[in-house]
């Protein structure tokens, strides 16, 4: 893990090389470093972290979607980067508005993001622009709504039995 | 013949066959191959008719000829197919017997576990999490419990860590036994299935002894493990672990001289290390290419740095290497279990922080405070400070990461599993392109996907 000063060094390097306002915040919690990035600068930042020889975060471990319900930019997408040589992990985080959550895809940098970004789209409705195959992955393709959002109710999903079949949505016919 | 110069009424549709692999596979699913080729021939004929003013057309041999190099067959495999190791659907495009593309379609056992976790208090999430990847349940539970412990900044007693390691390595062998048995079954070696499941049953007996359940044991708790191992468990485990390497030798003898097995293993499905890293593949698949990346060594957790074991690696990364790496891992796991049994430290097996773990039963009868803690834990659960953590561990299939976000309440605000099967499945099309269909079944078996983990 980069320690807290190491994280600031990375943040400063990004401010110098990418854009002065690319970094919104840095946080260091429980030995985990996290960079919060402006959504427009996500792909340049990831590209810098991947290709720069000083950084070498060449492996994308995971992409998570998060819904911070009461907070203002509601949705978040986390990219867990890993430097396999130094065994350091760095989280790059963006926050997106619920109205039109759109961000550039990073599949061209990390092909592994293909399924994982689709999963984030499936559950949170974050659209990744330029993704080769932006469809639902785990939910049915005709499903409406984004079930992992915090305001999506748990339960209440109609279960079809023979007796209530006529009241169903009809897609099964 | 007199040709009439007519202005072209409408240009006939493009008759040159598109590159069938360039078509998106969803469109290919609808109509490809003979159907579309017949259409193509019809269009060609129509174009010829337009050229002749009398409208008379002759079908020549050349026109009806189907281009064999573009004759592709789209075949659906699954979701209910014994060789897909679960409810996996593969949309394959075949040219003859050769796979040209394979697109995995998943989501058939999606049960919304991650959504359900947000409605449960922290300690009630563990049984749900265990049911994700249903053959390596100890790993799921450990990933989740370690994340919550990290959020709580809770220290786990050493004995608990060692007990965890014992059960994790047993579970790794269990997972590899299920993998080996079903994979060999796919290739017709049915006796392997019975031998492997006999060993698996021995492990389940031991799980039952230590926790009361055979599968989904809920043994690993936040702050430690559920209970100390019972009297006689260590002896029974020691006896089993002593004979396990011999059994693995037998399995290897049965398979390593089996020509049918070898034909589907050697030099099949190799993908380069760089490509696998791009695709985020970890675990035995990556180690088969010679990259010794294993989180137990790279970033030791749960006292793994106290054990002496090796990381088996392959050389070329074909199916045979994947098979061999997993087989060798069983020997190493046996070594770890023996060391853990020998050096098992004395002490508590769960944290004595009463805000995290339940007080022992005997205290409830004498201590009012213990009763209050018990009541608070059972009714409300653990209150976890705000924060976000991601904890990766090495599961039998690769890096299993658990992301937990806490908003300060007693229920997690988000639980997300980075399931190695889910990520590794993306490499399937790289592995199977231009191999035989029967090889694809073997490659899929060596990929070892667990659909409960993929779909969650």
Interface residues (C-beta under 8 A of the other chain):
Chain A: X29 X30 X32 X34 X58 X59 X60 X61 X62 X64 X65 X66 X67 X68 X78 X80 X84 X87 X89 X91 X110 X111 X112 X114 X115 X116 X119 X123 X136 X137 X138 X139 X140 X147 X148 X150 X152 X154
Chain B: X106 X107 X110 X112 X114 X115 X116 X118 X119 X150 X151 X153 X277 X278 X279 X280 X281 X293 X298 X299 X387 X388 X389 X390 X392 X399 X401 X403 X405 X413 X414 X416 X418 X422 X423 X425 X426 X455 X456
